[in-house]
Amino acid sequence: MAESDIEKRVKEIIATEINADPSQIKRESTLEDAQIESIDLVQIMFAIEEEFDIYLADEDIGFDVENVGVVIDAVERLAAKKNDDAGGS
């Protein structure tokens, strides 16, 4: 399955925030696997919100993020909703 543009960009944001190679960030990577600490996660969420002009509420990703895929899925869902809302106006 090909990586979406959103998935690629989310991985790049995460990699930038934790000073890692984006190729090392996998959907199934847990926060522990990726060595993402709480403060890093906050910075990552802010960067993602800014990049995609969305708001990641707790109900979108939850406090206990299982893995990077959960974040990517939430961003894809919110970005699609934003596009649908913009197209319907």
C-alpha positions as CSV (number, residue, x, y, z in Angstrom):
1,M,0.0,0.0,0.0
2,A,1.4,3.4,-1.0
3,E,2.1,6.0,1.6
4,S,-0.3,8.9,1.5
5,D,1.0,12.5,1.4
6,I,-0.5,13.1,4.8
7,E,1.2,10.0,6.2
8,K,4.5,11.0,4.7
9,R,4.2,14.6,6.1
10,V,3.2,13.4,9.6
11,K,6.2,11.0,9.7
12,E,8.5,13.9,8.6
13,I,7.1,16.2,11.3
14,I,7.6,13.4,13.9
15,A,11.1,12.8,12.7
16,T,12.0,16.5,12.7
17,E,10.7,16.9,16.3
18,I,12.7,13.9,17.6
19,N,15.8,14.3,15.4
20,A,15.3,11.0,13.6
21,D,15.3,9.7,10.0
22,P,11.7,9.7,8.6
23,S,12.3,6.2,7.2
24,Q,12.6,4.9,10.8
25,I,9.1,6.1,11.7
26,K,6.6,3.4,10.9
27,R,2.8,3.3,11.4
28,E,3.2,0.6,14.0
29,S,5.9,2.4,15.9
30,T,4.8,3.0,19.5
31,L,5.8,6.2,21.2
32,E,8.3,4.2,23.1
33,D,9.7,2.6,19.9
34,A,10.2,6.0,18.4
35,Q,11.5,7.4,21.7
36,I,8.8,10.1,21.7
37,E,8.4,11.6,25.2
38,S,5.3,13.5,26.4
39,I,6.8,16.9,25.7
40,D,7.8,15.8,22.2
41,L,4.3,14.6,21.6
42,V,2.9,18.0,22.5
43,Q,5.3,19.7,20.1
44,I,4.4,17.1,17.4
45,M,0.7,17.7,17.8
46,F,1.2,21.5,17.6
47,A,3.3,21.1,14.5
48,I,0.7,18.8,12.9
49,E,-2.1,21.1,13.7
50,E,-0.2,24.0,12.2
51,E,0.8,22.1,9.1
52,F,-2.7,20.8,8.3
53,D,-4.7,23.7,9.8
54,I,-6.7,21.2,12.0
55,Y,-7.3,20.8,15.7
56,L,-6.4,17.4,17.3
57,A,-8.8,17.1,20.2
58,D,-8.4,14.4,22.8
59,E,-11.3,12.4,21.4
60,D,-9.5,12.4,18.0
61,I,-6.4,10.7,19.2
62,G,-6.9,10.0,22.9
63,F,-4.4,10.6,25.6
64,D,-2.9,7.1,25.4
65,V,-1.7,7.1,21.8
66,E,-1.0,3.5,20.9
67,N,1.2,4.1,17.9
68,V,2.1,6.5,15.1
69,G,-0.7,5.0,12.9
70,V,-3.3,6.4,15.3
71,V,-2.0,9.9,14.8
72,I,-1.9,9.5,11.0
73,D,-5.4,8.1,10.9
74,A,-6.7,11.0,13.0
75,V,-5.0,13.6,10.8
76,E,-6.3,11.9,7.6
77,R,-9.8,11.8,9.0
78,L,-9.7,15.5,10.1
79,A,-8.1,16.7,6.9
80,A,-10.8,14.8,4.8
81,K,-13.6,16.3,7.0
82,K,-12.0,19.8,6.5
83,N,-11.9,19.3,2.8
84,D,-15.5,18.0,2.7
85,D,-16.7,21.0,4.8
86,A,-14.8,23.4,2.6
87,G,-16.3,21.9,-0.6
88,G,-19.8,22.0,0.8
89,S,-19.8,25.7,1.5
